[in-house]
Amino acid sequence: MTINKTVGEVVGVVRDNEYAVGIQALNVKTLGGYPDNDEGLNGYRGQTAVSKPWGSVLQAYSMNRSLPRFVTVWGGHFPNMPVAPIEGETVAGSKIALFGCAAAEALDTIGRIEITEELPHPLINDVWSKKSPESGRSYMIADFSEKTIDEMLGYVKQANLAGLYHGDPFKSWGHYEPHPRHFPNGRQGVKNCVEKAKALNIRLGVHTLSNFIHPHDAYVSPTPDPRLAKTGSSVLAQAVEEDAKEIPVAAPEYFNNDGANWMRTVMIGRELIRYRAVSDREPWMLLDCQRGAFRTQAPAHPERAEAGKLIDHPYKVFFPNLELQREIAVNLARFFNETGLNQMDFDGHEGCLASGQGNYAIDIFAKDFYDNLDHTVFNGASLMSHYYWHINTYCNWGEPWYGGFRESMQQYRIDNQDYYSRNFLPNMLGWYLMTETTHLSDMEWMLARAAGYNAGFALATSLQALQKNPHAPILLDAIREWEAARMGGAFSDEQQERMKVAENEFHLEKVGERVWNLYPFHTSEDFSHQHTVRRPGEPTAAPWEVENTGEEQPMLVRLTAIGEDGAIVNPTFEVDSFVTWSIPVSLNAGHTLLCEGLATARIFDEKGNQMEVVEADGAPPRLVPGQREIAFDCEFEGDTPPHGSW
């Protein structure tokens, strides 16, 4: 029998319609995947189960880490890196569970294995996180402070989002002290914010980058910890005076790796030294050195002193070795215990590769954090691994920085949904950015996709955007209603399939308690109206045929004045020769007017920045199904007035 219809690459389960076969690593030393490199790195998405032309493979392995090794680390960034042994960490004790069951029972079977074998089995309100609907709820990402927490929680509550997540709360990564600009009362200030959120049944979280260490953290400055991760080392070829600007080393290896050298920092004793380059021939010298970097002391150093090249990153951070990494995980857990915070992403989880221990280090960091918590913490991650799957609550991949709601990584977000389903993870669509100019049509476009895939999301925004967007209350209300309908199972399978199609647009209106009307709508072809000289008394309006293929719904209008100068004045729409609707405005060339079914319209400049909100002559007309005739007219200003495109 061949089973490869559904292959859960990270969870380690393969299924068809009737049967499932799975493998579970029963401790952290047992890695899901195949050892196809010395590092023990099995990709960022897992390979515990792999589809093959003839079926599928379930695989796991362990490595003897009690021996010193030289390993190419972090997917090739740091070649020939010395990796210290871990005493007693051999393959002895590695173990797996192999199971078969009905396909519908696979997840419950894993849950029983977790409990029996004492694997992580996090609970949310006494329900296993893998089966709790809370795991896939949407949340808000926005900075807050002791001063702004009440206002921010009000916005979260209005949208009925699950939580509020701070993007930049720490003074530094490593020791995790709150930044005083947000929390002048330190950890107690954070705790006070958590208590306010808890009273509203809102979870509160903070963001960090796993084991990344800021250069201004106490692990680096003013006295660097000897456990900072190093790509390798050499020794000084001769003694170095305290004011020397060139440092002689016995060999250039590790220092001249320009492909992965973003801070050019060497540790000698307790001094950090930055250098511009390495000489291209013997004697090997570190050139143009900045002594006492990051506020460290710059003493003289003897011949044969060790010079270690620190592992760094484009984010301008350093990393710990495995011993220090485990301490940092405990630091982070202690911060969560002391404050009561209950959400965090293991973003930058790949930073654990700096230890040279591959996926083992990734799993150890999550396990150390989890084992030291005194309460459940919702958590996501930048990558997934087999053991970490047990700890993980969700993955919310997809960033908003590369375009609007409809453009930024959208296909990537959609492609992730099958991955989540294959691996028994809640569907999530990623982050979407709400700005001062976000409008309802884009928000509902995203909310319809979320409903189609039954997926949560993160609304990334700011206090300023929420205060300055004139339609923020409408947007938050829309989120509340769409999410209530989604979480309540209000949409039929047929509706969800239609909402998965990116070209399909929808509007949702609440008509009663847990009752909504769903209006499908579509964007018409572009129409254009130009200034034309007519005979006296001849109508200047231009009629067009528009077909409403959905239910009765309000007319939504986007009108752009295309041209170099002049303006379109008092645009007017007449529907079916009986209802007229106008907007008293002067729309300059290059500007766009947007009305989303309300009695107001927003004006945007040519760069998409919102300029003002104007009152219309009431709400726009409603369009009944079928062919409709819409006539557009306006006044024109300027010697070469723009033409209207709508």
LUMKETI-369900 format. One record per residue (C-alpha): x, y, z. Coordinates in steps of 0.25 Angstrom, whole numbers, padded with zeros to 4 digits, always signed. Layout:
XYZ;...
! end
This chain:
+0000+0000+0000;+0005+0014-0004;+0002+0026+0005;+0006+0040+0000;-0006+0048-0002;-0004+0057+0010;+0011+0058+0015;+0013+0065+0028;+0028+0068+0026;+0030+0075+0040;+0020+0067+0048;+0025+0054+0042;+0011+0048+0038;+0007+0043+0024;-0008+0041+0021;-0018+0037+0011;-0033+0037+0012;-0034+0026+0021;-0020+0023+0028;-0009+0030+0034;+0005+0026+0038;+0014+0034+0046;+0028+0036+0054;+0030+0044+0066;+0044+0047+0072;+0043+0045+0087;+0054+0054+0092;+0061+0066+0087;+0074+0058+0083;+0066+0051+0073;+0064+0060+0060;+0053+0058+0050;+0059+0058+0036;+0072+0052+0030;+0086+0055+0033;+0090+0060+0019;+0100+0070+0025;+0110+0070+0037;+0103+0082+0043;+0090+0074+0046;+0081+0085+0039;+0069+0079+0032;+0064+0091+0025;+0054+0102+0030;+0041+0095+0028;+0045+0080+0032;+0047+0067+0025;+0043+0057+0035;+0033+0052+0025;+0036+0053+0010;+0028+0049-0002;+0034+0040-0012;+0030+0035-0026;+0027+0022-0020;+0021+0026-0007;+0027+0034+0005;+0038+0033+0015;+0038+0035+0030;+0052+0038+0036;+0059+0042+0048;+0073+0042+0053;+0083+0046+0065;+0097+0051+0065;+0109+0048+0074;+0111+0062+0080;+0121+0057+0090;+0133+0059+0081;+0139+0071+0076;+0136+0074+0061;+0139+0084+0050;+0126+0088+0043;+0121+0097+0032;+0111+0105+0039;+0098+0112+0036;+0095+0107+0022;+0110+0110+0018;+0112+0124+0023;+0123+0119+0033;+0132+0108+0028;+0141+0099+0036;+0135+0105+0049;+0141+0097+0062;+0129+0092+0070;+0132+0088+0084;+0127+0075+0090;+0115+0073+0099;+0119+0064+0110;+0111+0051+0110;+0102+0055+0098;+0104+0043+0090;+0093+0035+0081;+0090+0026+0093;+0076+0029+0098;+0071+0033+0084;+0057+0028+0082;+0045+0029+0073;+0030+0025+0073;+0024+0019+0060;+0009+0018+0059;-0002+0015+0050;-0016+0019+0051;-0029+0024+0044;-0026+0037+0037;-0036+0044+0045;-0029+0040+0058;-0015+0044+0055;-0015+0057+0063;-0021+0050+0075;-0011+0039+0074;+0001+0049+0075;-0006+0056+0087;-0006+0042+0094;+0008+0040+0091;+0012+0054+0096;+0006+0051+0109;+0011+0036+0111;+0025+0040+0107;+0025+0053+0114;+0027+0062+0102;+0023+0076+0102;+0007+0077+0102;+0003+0091+0104;-0011+0094+0109;-0019+0107+0106;-0031+0107+0116;-0029+0092+0119;-0030+0089+0104;-0018+0084+0096;-0013+0096+0088;-0013+0087+0075;-0028+0086+0077;-0031+0100+0083;-0038+0110+0074;-0030+0121+0081;-0018+0116+0074;-0022+0122+0061;-0028+0135+0066;-0024+0148+0060;-0017+0159+0068;-0011+0173+0067;+0004+0176+0066;+0006+0190+0071;+0015+0197+0081;+0009+0201+0094;+0014+0207+0107;+0010+0209+0121;+0004+0222+0116;-0003+0217+0104;-0007+0203+0108;-0022+0207+0111;-0024+0213+0098;-0018+0202+0090;-0026+0191+0098;-0038+0199+0094;-0035+0197+0079;-0032+0183+0081;-0045+0181+0089;-0053+0188+0078;-0048+0178+0067;-0049+0167+0077;-0035+0162+0074;-0028+0152+0083;-0016+0160+0087;-0007+0172+0086;+0007+0169+0082;+0019+0179+0084;+0029+0180+0073;+0041+0186+0080;+0040+0186+0095;+0054+0183+0100;+0066+0192+0103;+0074+0180+0098;+0074+0166+0094;+0081+0156+0103;+0077+0161+0117;+0063+0166+0113;+0061+0178+0121;+0049+0187+0116;+0052+0200+0109;+0050+0212+0118;+0043+0220+0107;+0032+0210+0108;+0033+0205+0122;+0039+0215+0131;+0035+0205+0143;+0043+0194+0137;+0037+0180+0138;+0027+0184+0148;+0022+0194+0137;+0020+0182+0128;+0013+0174+0138;+0003+0185+0140;+0000+0186+0125;-0002+0171+0126;-0012+0172+0137;-0020+0182+0129;-0020+0173+0117;-0024+0161+0125;-0036+0168+0131;-0041+0170+0117;-0038+0155+0113;-0027+0160+0104;-0013+0154+0103;-0001+0162+0103;+0012+0159+0096;+0025+0164+0092;+0035+0162+0080;+0049+0158+0080;+0059+0151+0071;+0062+0138+0079;+0076+0137+0083;+0081+0150+0076;+0090+0159+0085;+0091+0174+0083;+0105+0180+0084;+0100+0189+0095;+0095+0177+0104;+0103+0173+0116;+0107+0160+0110;+0116+0169+0100;+0118+0183+0106;+0126+0187+0114;+0132+0173+0117;+0129+0163+0106;+0125+0149+0111;+0135+0138+0106;+0123+0129+0102;+0120+0138+0090;+0120+0129+0078;+0132+0130+0069;+0134+0125+0055;+0148+0121+0058;+0161+0126+0064;+0176+0128+0061;+0187+0133+0071;+0195+0146+0071;+0207+0145+0063;+0214+0155+0072;+0211+0163+0084;+0201+0175+0082;+0202+0188+0089;+0190+0195+0095;+0190+0206+0084;+0193+0197+0072;+0184+0198+0060;+0189+0186+0052;+0188+0172+0059;+0197+0161+0054;+0190+0147+0054;+0196+0134+0050;+0186+0131+0039;+0175+0138+0032;+0165+0127+0032;+0151+0132+0038;+0155+0147+0038;+0155+0148+0023;+0141+0142+0021;+0136+0154+0014;+0123+0147+0010;+0118+0146+0024;+0125+0157+0032;+0116+0169+0035;+0123+0175+0048;+0137+0170+0046;+0139+0168+0061;+0150+0160+0068;+0151+0156+0083;+0165+0156+0089;+0164+0154+0104;+0152+0163+0109;+0155+0173+0098;+0146+0174+0085;+0154+0179+0073;+0148+0183+0059;+0156+0183+0047;+0154+0188+0032;+0161+0176+0025;+0172+0165+0025;+0185+0167+0018;+0186+0159+0005;+0199+0153+0008;+0208+0149+0020;+0210+0154+0030;+0195+0153+0032;+0190+0166+0039;+0176+0171+0043;+0177+0185+0037;+0171+0199+0042;+0167+0193+0055;+0157+0200+0065;+0162+0196+0078;+0153+0195+0090;+0140+0194+0082;+0127+0194+0088;+0133+0201+0101;+0142+0190+0104;+0156+0192+0110;+0168+0192+0101;+0180+0186+0108;+0193+0180+0102;+0192+0166+0098;+0203+0155+0098;+0209+0147+0087;+0200+0134+0085;+0188+0140+0091;+0175+0135+0084;+0168+0144+0075;+0154+0139+0072;+0145+0144+0061;+0131+0146+0066;+0119+0141+0058;+0110+0153+0054;+0099+0156+0045;+0093+0167+0036;+0084+0172+0047;+0097+0176+0054;+0096+0166+0066;+0105+0155+0072;+0101+0141+0076;+0104+0132+0088;+0110+0118+0088;+0101+0107+0093;+0104+0109+0107;+0101+0124+0107;+0089+0121+0098;+0083+0112+0109;+0085+0123+0119;+0078+0133+0110;+0066+0124+0108;+0065+0124+0123;+0066+0139+0124;+0055+0141+0114;+0046+0131+0121;+0049+0138+0135;+0044+0151+0128;+0031+0145+0124;+0029+0139+0138;+0032+0152+0145;+0022+0160+0136;+0012+0150+0132;+0013+0152+0117;+0007+0141+0109;+0011+0142+0094;+0024+0142+0087;+0030+0138+0074;+0043+0131+0072;+0046+0140+0061;+0061+0139+0057;+0060+0124+0062;+0071+0121+0052;+0081+0129+0060;+0082+0117+0069;+0090+0111+0057;+0102+0120+0062;+0105+0109+0072;+0109+0099+0061;+0098+0089+0066;+0088+0091+0055;+0073+0087+0058;+0077+0082+0071;+0081+0096+0076;+0068+0101+0070;+0060+0091+0078;+0068+0093+0091;+0065+0108+0091;+0050+0106+0090;+0050+0094+0100;+0059+0102+0110;+0049+0114+0109;+0037+0105+0110;+0042+0097+0122;+0045+0109+0130;+0031+0116+0128;+0021+0116+0139;+0009+0118+0130;+0005+0116+0115;+0011+0125+0105;+0006+0126+0091;+0017+0125+0081;+0021+0125+0067;+0034+0124+0060;+0042+0128+0047;+0044+0113+0044;+0039+0100+0048;+0045+0087+0053;+0040+0073+0057;+0042+0074+0072;+0038+0089+0073;+0025+0085+0067;+0020+0081+0080;+0023+0094+0087;+0018+0103+0075;+0005+0109+0075;+0004+0115+0061;+0013+0120+0049;+0009+0134+0044;+0018+0135+0031;+0016+0147+0022;+0021+0161+0023;+0014+0174+0019;+0026+0183+0015;+0027+0180+0000;+0013+0185-0005;-0001+0187-0001;-0011+0177+0005;-0013+0170-0008;+0002+0170-0013;+0012+0168-0002;+0016+0153-0002;+0001+0149-0005;+0004+0136-0013;+0014+0132-0002;+0003+0134+0008;-0007+0125+0001;+0004+0115-0002;+0006+0113+0013;-0008+0109+0016;-0006+0095+0010;+0007+0094+0018;-0001+0097+0031;-0012+0087+0028;-0002+0076+0025;+0004+0078+0038;-0008+0080+0047;-0005+0095+0049;-0015+0106+0050;-0017+0114+0037;-0011+0128+0038;-0009+0138+0027;+0003+0146+0032;+0004+0161+0035;-0004+0172+0029;-0001+0187+0030;-0012+0197+0034;-0007+0211+0032;-0013+0225+0033;-0019+0223+0019;-0024+0208+0019;-0038+0207+0013;-0049+0198+0015;-0049+0191+0002;-0034+0186+0004;-0037+0182+0018;-0049+0174+0014;-0041+0168+0002;-0032+0162+0013;-0043+0158+0022;-0050+0150+0011;-0037+0143+0009;-0036+0140+0024;-0050+0135+0024;-0048+0126+0011;-0036+0119+0017;-0041+0120+0032;-0028+0127+0035;-0024+0137+0046;-0015+0148+0043;-0007+0159+0050;-0012+0174+0048;+0001+0182+0049;-0001+0196+0052;+0002+0208+0061;-0005+0217+0071;-0003+0229+0061;-0009+0221+0049;-0021+0217+0058;-0023+0232+0062;-0021+0238+0049;-0029+0228+0040;-0043+0235+0039;-0049+0221+0036;-0042+0213+0047;-0055+0211+0055;-0061+0205+0042;-0049+0196+0039;-0048+0191+0054;-0063+0188+0053;-0061+0181+0040;-0050+0172+0046;-0059+0169+0058;-0071+0164+0049;-0063+0157+0039;-0055+0149+0050;-0068+0146+0058;-0074+0140+0045;-0061+0132+0042;-0059+0127+0056;-0074+0124+0058;-0074+0116+0045;-0084+0125+0038;-0078+0123+0024;-0082+0111+0015;-0072+0102+0008;-0076+0108-0005;-0075+0122+0000;-0061+0119+0006;-0056+0114-0008;-0061+0126-0015;-0054+0135-0004;-0041+0128-0007;-0041+0134-0021;-0033+0147-0020;-0041+0153-0031;-0054+0152-0024;-0058+0163-0015;-0068+0163-0003;-0075+0172+0007;-0080+0167+0020;-0092+0174+0028;-0097+0170+0041;-0112+0169+0041;-0115+0162+0055;-0108+0155+0066;-0099+0145+0059;-0106+0148+0046;-0099+0154+0034;-0101+0158+0019;-0090+0154+0010;-0089+0163-0003;-0080+0158-0014;-0076+0170-0023;-0067+0172-0035;-0059+0183-0040;-0064+0188-0053;-0056+0191-0066;-0050+0205-0066;-0058+0217-0071;-0053+0230-0076;-0059+0243-0077;-0052+0255-0084;-0055+0270-0086;-0063+0271-0099;-0069+0284-0105;-0084+0282-0108;-0095+0290-0114;-0102+0299-0104;-0112+0291-0096;-0107+0277-0101;-0104+0268-0088;-0090+0266-0085;-0092+0254-0076;-0086+0241-0082;-0095+0228-0080;-0089+0214-0078;-0094+0200-0076;-0090+0193-0063;-0095+0179-0059;-0097+0175-0044;-0095+0160-0044;-0097+0159-0029;-0108+0164-0019;-0113+0178-0017;-0101+0186-0011;-0096+0200-0010;-0088+0206-0022;-0073+0208-0018;-0066+0218-0026;-0051+0221-0029;-0049+0233-0038;-0036+0238-0043;-0033+0251-0049;-0023+0248-0060;-0015+0259-0065;-0004+0269-0062;-0012+0281-0058;-0026+0286-0055;-0037+0279-0047;-0050+0271-0048;-0061+0278-0040;-0074+0273-0034;-0074+0259-0040;-0088+0254-0041;-0093+0240-0044;-0108+0237-0048;-0113+0222-0047;-0124+0217-0057;-0128+0231-0060;-0135+0233-0046;-0125+0235-0035;-0114+0245-0035;-0102+0246-0025;-0091+0256-0025;-0079+0259-0017;-0076+0274-0016;-0061+0274-0018;-0050+0279-0027;-0041+0268-0030;-0028+0272-0035;-0020+0266-0046;-0013+0253-0041;-0022+0252-0029;-0032+0240-0026;-0045+0240-0019;-0050+0228-0012;-0064+0225-0007;-0066+0211+0000;-0081+0212+0001;-0081+0223+0012;-0086+0237+0012;-0072+0242+0011;-0061+0241+0001;-0046+0241+0003;-0036+0249-0006;-0022+0243-0008;-0010+0250-0015;-0002+0243-0027;+0006+0236-0017;-0006+0229-0010;-0005+0238+0003;-0018+0242+0008;-0020+0257+0008;-0034+0260+0013;-0048+0254+0015;-0060+0261+0008;-0075+0260+0010;-0083+0254-0001;-0098+0257-0004;-0102+0245+0005;-0098+0230+0003;-0096+0226-0011;-0108+0219-0018;-0110+0204-0017;-0109+0195-0029;-0120+0185-0031;-0115+0172-0039;-0115+0172-0054;-0111+0183-0065;-0110+0197-0059;-0108+0210-0067;-0099+0219-0060;-0097+0233-0065;-0085+0241-0061;-0083+0256-0062;-0074+0267-0056;-0069+0281-0058;-0055+0283-0063;-0045+0294-0059;-0032+0298-0065;-0027+0301-0079;-0024+0286-0081;-0033+0279-0071;-0031+0265-0067;-0040+0254-0071;-0047+0245-0061;-0045+0230-0060;-0054+0222-0051;
! end
